[in-house]
């Protein structure tokens, strides 16, 4: 099974080409470059887009625009290549990269996206229920390091590699693949543009 996986929901977009659990290549960049990164990975592996069996895409939560870019790329590629697409939670992929850690994504507007009691939530950093000794990962954990550490939580160093949802984990978590047009984003609030117009 050859899987192309990518996530564009956070400030760093990641792309991975994975065959039966083996990572053939990875890229990190910007959301707008995800298709070019995917093309490079496929070519460097000596393969063609027609060799792909599955697409896995991060569905958020995260940046509204970033999530839309990823979904548009997945839908376009899925339709063009007649491939099934699996949507994967960006929070789940982030957590998979740091087993036992709590994923925390910067939601902007002074809020974070996280998992609490198995549910996706959008909360203010001071409402994050920090457990002493527990590890917190993600760009939200980095941004609100002081608050998390004041509550006894542990935030790995910024360059640890644990703060970006790596696409290799999207490939590992991919399940329930189907038609590209059925993949839905995870939004926990309205986009900034709609809010500004209200």
N, C-alpha and C positions, 0 to 999 in steps of 0.2 A: 504494500500500500504506500503510494507516494503522495504525501500531503504537503500542500503549500499553506502555511499559516501566517497570519499577520494581525496586528493590533495597532490601531491608530487613536485610541481613546485618551492617551495621556500625552504629555509634552514630547516624549520620545517614542516614535513608531518603531516597532520591531517586526521583522519578517524572518521566517525560517522555512527551510526545505527539509522534510523529514521522511525517511523511508523505513517503515517497520520499526519505529522507535529510535533509529539512528539518525542523528542530526548531520545532514550533508553540508549545510551552510546556514549562516545567520547574518543578518544585517540590522543595524540600528540607524535611524535617521529621522526624517520628518514625514508627516502623514502624506504630503503631496508627492513624495518620492516612492511610495510603497510599491506601485506597479513596476517602476524601473528597478527597484531593489529585487523584486520577485524575478524579473526577467534575467537580471545578472546572476542570481543564485541558480536558476535553472540552466543557464548557459555554462556557468562554471562547473556544474556537475556533469556536463556533457549530455544533457537531456534536452527535451523540447516540451513546450507547454502541453502538447498532446499526450505526454507520458503521465501527466497528473491524474490521480484517482479521486482526490478529495481536496476541498478548500475548507479551512477553519478560520473564522474571523472573530475578533473581539467585538462584542456587542455593547460594551460599556458596563457600568456607567463611567462617564468621563466627560471630556470636552464634547459639546453638542456637535460642533463642526468636525472634530476629529472622528467621532463615531460615524457621522454621515459619510465622510470620505471613505472610511473602511468598508462600510456597507455598500456604498456605490461601487467600489472596486470589486468587492466580492460578488455582487450581483452581475456586474458587467462580465467578469471573468467566468463566473458560473454559467451564464447564459451563452457566452461566446464559445466556451469549451465543452458545454453540455456536462458540467460536473455537479455533483451534489455538494452542498455547502452546510457546514455545521457552525452554529453560533455558540460562542463560548464567553462566559462572563469574564470581564477583565479582572474583577476582584478575585475570582476563583483561580485564574491563571497566575496572578500575582502571589496568591497564597501557596500555590503549588511549587513556586520557586523558593519558598522559605517555609517548609512544613512546620506547622504549629504556630506560625506567626499570624498576627492580625493584619490584613491588608487595609491600607488607608490611602485613598486617592484624593488629591487636592481638587475640591469641587469649585474653587474660587468663591467669591462672595463671602468669604469668611466661614466656609463650611467644608466638610470632608464627606466622601462616600466611604462606607465601610460595611463590614458584615457584623451583625450583632444577633446572637441567638438564631443563626441560620438565615436571617433576613437582611436584605440590602437596605441600608439606611443612609440618609443625608442628614448630618447633624453638625452643630457648631463644635469646634475642637474642644471647648470646655465641657461639652455634654458627652464627649467620648468616654465611655466607662473603661478606664485604664486599669489593667490588672498588674500589680507589682510583679516584676520579674518576667513578664510576658514580652515577647518581641513584636515590634510593629514595623511594617515595611511599606514602601510606596512613597510617591512624591509628597503625599499629604503628611506622612510620618516625618519626612525630612523637613518640610515647611513648619510643622508644629512640634518639632523635636523638644523644645523647652517645656511645652505643656505636657507632653507624654512622659518625658523623663521626670518632671516634677511629681507625676503621679506614680512613679516607680516603674514605668515601662522602659523597655530597652529598644533603642533605635540604632541599627547597625551603621557603620560609617557610610557617608554619602557615596563613596566609590566602591561599595561592596558588591554591586551588581544585583542586589536584592530589591532595589527600589523601582525597577522597570519591569512591567509584565512581559516577560520574554516569550516570544511566539512559539518556541519549542514546547512550552507547556500547553498552549492552545491546541497544538497537534495531539498531545497526549490526552487531553480532556475531550477531544472532539467526539461527539455522539449524536445520535438522532439527526443525521444529515438528511437533507431533502432539497427541494427546489430552492434556488437562490432567492426568489421573490418572497418566500415565506419567512425568511430570517428577520426578526424584529429587534430593534435596539432596546436597551434598558435606559430609560430616562426617568429620573426621579423628580424632575421639575421642568417647567417650561423654559425654552431657550431665552437667552438674554435679549435677542431682537424682539421677540413677542412681548416680553416683559416691558421693554422700553416703549412699545407702541400702546400698551394698555393705559 
